[in-house]
Amino acid sequence: MQRGKSQELSRRDFVKGAATAAAVVSSFPFVARGAAADRPLRVGLVGCGGRGSGAAHDVLAAAPKVQIIALADVFKDRLDSCRAGLKDKAHMEVPEKNCFVGFDAYKKLVAMDEVDYVILATPPYYRPAQLTACIDAGKHVFMEKPVAVDPVGIRRIIAAGEKAASKNLSIVAGTQRRHQKSYIETIRRIQDGAIGDLVGGQVYWNGGALWYRKREAGWADMDWMIRDWVNWCWLSGDHIVEQHVHNIDVWNWAFGKPPESVVAMGSRLRRKTGDQFDNFAADFTYPGDVHVMSMCRQINGCDSNVSERIIGQKGISNCNGFISTVGKIEVDSPHPYVQEHADLIQAIRTGKPVNEARQVAESTLCAIMARTSAYTGKPVTWEEIMKSDEEFGPPDYELTEENVRAHVPVPGTVQG
């Protein structure tokens, strides 16, 4: 389904910044890109909204000898707020000459020889172009999830990941459950056979509505949509992609491979802005006729449930510290928002690259596959979505309330 013309780059403004916490600190020598062992790791941030600003503080908490030296954002007010927060809370001054504003801001930051490590925290639509630029420039990358909004973007992410591997560059994604020790240990035991062969399960992200931005006088269409990005499908991928990808990723992780097909449904009931649905339900079929039920909802006043459940031949698990055949699993879990940066820093300093590009790309594509099924009302296979030429971009119509409402997908009438 074509949703507009493809376009490049921007920033990301996401919920609250993550709280900093203690993390495992690496004592390994810093050998990234041939740098001296005692030189600080120099980080550039692309996307200075809530999640980007939070990630900047997380990377500073993750290890010693880390500096934020450059910032980039489409909007100057966002960049200025992030810069002021770093100065006030981290006592770190980012030089004016290293602050870049506009749609090409990320290119200027990535071109800096001094930057070793780039954080990508813009809206997901821009991730494929920005990751590609980082890898071409020889930078290590932390990128927020999801990593694209359409199959064309997913293939670009996979290609960039393969290029990163050939250049010994590290990529870590914001699927933080993969860096949370309670999940890591539980999934390890499941994969070792603690509950036998996996036969089914459920994944949920049912919660309230997220934030939205009312349009202000003087804002162009693009300004408004980017500031309100979490409500627009071309920027976020819809909430099954933007948010529920976390839970889908856990099931892919445990099972070891993506699903073969999906049948999904969804609708829009109470969303106040944008062109997305506010609820989805999907039945994923994994190899061996293993079915996983997926539910996600962003509607206030309803029951909340953010969890995963795996059913095996011998028992069940919540994937996060409990297995019925074992009991509660006690592990020390540093804050995952910090730990994901600590893991990337250790990979850089030890010269032992990690590369999460394909795994997060595949989990993102699972969510895209379910979204496509819900929008069209038809089943979608993994083979079909991997080959799909579906490519999103900014809407090519005037953004009146009536026009936006008319472009919300109606299952059974949308062509896949």
Secondary structure by P-SEA (a helix, b strand, c coil): cccbbbbbccccccccccccccccccccccccccccccccbbbbbccccaaaaaaaaaaaaccccccccccccccaaaaaaaaaaaaacccccccccccccccaaaaaaaacccccbbbbbccccaaaaaaaaaaaacccccccccccccaaaaaaaaaaaaaaaaabbbbbccccccccaaaaaaaaaaaaccccccccbbbbbcccccccccccccccaaaaaaaacccccccccccccccaaaaaaaaaaaacccccccccccccccccccccccbbbbbbbccccbbbbbbbbbccccbbbbbbbbbccccccccccccccccbbbbbbccaaaaaaaaaaaaaaacccccaaaaaaaaaaaaaaaaaaaaacccccaaaaaacccccccccccccaaaaaaaccccccccc
